[in-house]
Amino acid sequence: MSNVLASLISSAGALSAYDQVLEVTQNNVANASTPGFVKQRQALLAMPFDPNMGMGGGVRTGEVENARSEYADQAVRRQNTLLGQAQQDVNGLSSLQSLFDISGNTGIPQGLNALFQGFSAWAQSPNDTIARQTVIERATDLAANFRTTATGLANAAQDAERQVSQTVDTVNNLVGELRGFNEQILRGARHDAGVDAAMHSTLEDLCQYADITTINQTDGTITVLMNGQTPLLLGDQQYKIGSRLASPDTPPPVYPNARPSVHITASDGSDVTAATTGGQLGSLLNLRNGILASYLGDATQPGDLNRLAKQFADRVNGVLTAGNASDGPPAQPGVALFSYGTTSDTNVAATMSVDQSVVKPDLLGPIDPGPPYVSNGVPLALSAMANPQKAADQIDGASYNEFFGDLAARTGSALDQANSRLQVAQPAVAQARNLRQQMSGVSLDEEASVLIQFQRAYEASSRLITVMYQLTEDTINMLQP
């Protein structure tokens, strides 16, 4: 009789274990498409079997194990960081490309070409009021083109600053969600599949915005670092990052009135900008502090657009003021054509103008007093700037149009590289996710096989219990007088 009871107890334990296996399998099927979820397995442990010692064997449940591969998760996160950076690069650089039209039909190239044509026409009729008025009008248009381009770049800089601030807030919010998961784990949810899935889904979202590193702790929580060194999350403690506009104190700024750069700060106030290069945040910093600063200037450089505007304006003004508007006597010197703000070399393009209340057609001097004396020497010298032969008519060894073309090519080349990296990053993310799915994702075919296997085992144990029950009942009936 004791053997029968032992068999009943063993079979009942098996039914309970199989029931939990089926529950885990059902949970796998229900969450197969849940972001961050990996397949779970109910561990079954053999019970000791020794009839002489009253040990009837059977099975019992162990811990629910998941198939998560940290290697596969890290691979997906690394590729997501590269994808986020490439996508942001493409978005940011695409908006700049429209400011650098090198077709010659709009913008600064069109303005330069039109002004050179005006100089050439003036050289043919040096005393013609209409020709000189045309020069003033075209110079006015060119100055407006410089201001428009500078304004467009400044707007792009402000937009990048806004996006940096928003990205920093997004990073802090996502880390705040991770802190909540750590708190749940510390309160006993370490083996909760829902918490585990939500945590890893949030990590995958976070890595698009910044280059993060995660460390699994022995208590089940995760530690999150940015750039491999800046702590964002330790246990249930979050360390928020921030952003600010500032000019460097050391070394002292060469251009103190320039637009300040964007800086990322750790929770302790330390500057981590230089180390922040990955994800959308790294892309935005490179756009704002690197590419846009190279055009508009910062504390250490005037900006190439400002260099172009200043050198062109100074050269034109120098040629004009060296000439005469009339022979006199006394000879009337020519006047400058362009003006710009002198408070900072980083503000030249944004303030470039032609003051028509000062510059009048009859004040533009065509005469080069020489020697040798040339009645139309000034407009000839100015029109020669279109295809310069003298170093004074060039900037960095190139014509003004060529220099602007180099500025445009800089953005175009960076955009081409970003598009190439984006084309590589997209399939790389898909490949990493496929590999992770193969290693730890839920396979409905596999779950169906497990379901059938344990369903049959459940049915067999149930039938055994039924037989034992019937056998016990018959034995009792036989023993009754």
Sequence and secondary structure as in RCSB ss.txt:
>XXXX:A:sequence
MSNVLASLISSAGALSAYDQVLEVTQNNVANASTPGFVKQRQALLAMPFDPNMGMGGGVRTGEVENARSEYADQA
VRRQNTLLGQAQQDVNGLSSLQSLFDISGNTGIPQGLNALFQGFSAWAQSPNDTIARQTVIERATDLAANFRTTA
TGLANAAQDAERQVSQTVDTVNNLVGELRGFNEQILRGARHDAGVDAAMHSTLEDLCQYADITTINQTDGTITVL
MNGQTPLLLGDQQYKIGSRLASPDTPPPVYPNARPSVHITASDGSDVTAATTGGQLGSLLNLRNGILASYLGDAT
QPGDLNRLAKQFADRVNGVLTAGNASDGPPAQPGVALFSYGTTSDTNVAATMSVDQSVVKPDLLGPIDPGPPYVS
NGVPLALSAMANPQKAADQIDGASYNEFFGDLAARTGSALDQANSRLQVAQPAVAQARNLRQQMSGVSLDEEASV
LIQFQRAYEASSRLITVMYQLTEDTINMLQP
>XXXX:A:secstr
 HHHHHHHHHHHHHHHHHHHHHHHHHHHHHTTTSTT   EEEEEEE  EEGGGTEE  EEEEEEEE   HHHHHH
HHHHHHHHHHHHHHHHHHHHHHTT   SSSSHHHHHHHHHHHHHHHHHHSTT HHHHHHHHHHHHHHHHHHHHHH
HHHHHHHHHHHHHHHHHHHHHHHHHHHHHHHHHHIIIIITT HHHHHHHHHHHHHHTTTS EEEEE TTS EEEE
ETTTEEEEETTEE   EEEEE  SSS  SSTTS  EEEEE TTS B TTT  SHHHHHHHIIIIIIIHHHH  SS
   HHHHHHHHHHHHHHHHHHHSEEE  SS EE     B   S GGGHHHH B  TTT  GGGS  BB  SS BT
THHHHHHHGGGS  SGGG BTTB HHHHHHHHHHHHHHHHHHHHHHHHHHHHHHHHHHHHHHHHHS  HHHHHHH
HHHHHHHHHHHHHHHHHHHHHHHHHHHHH  
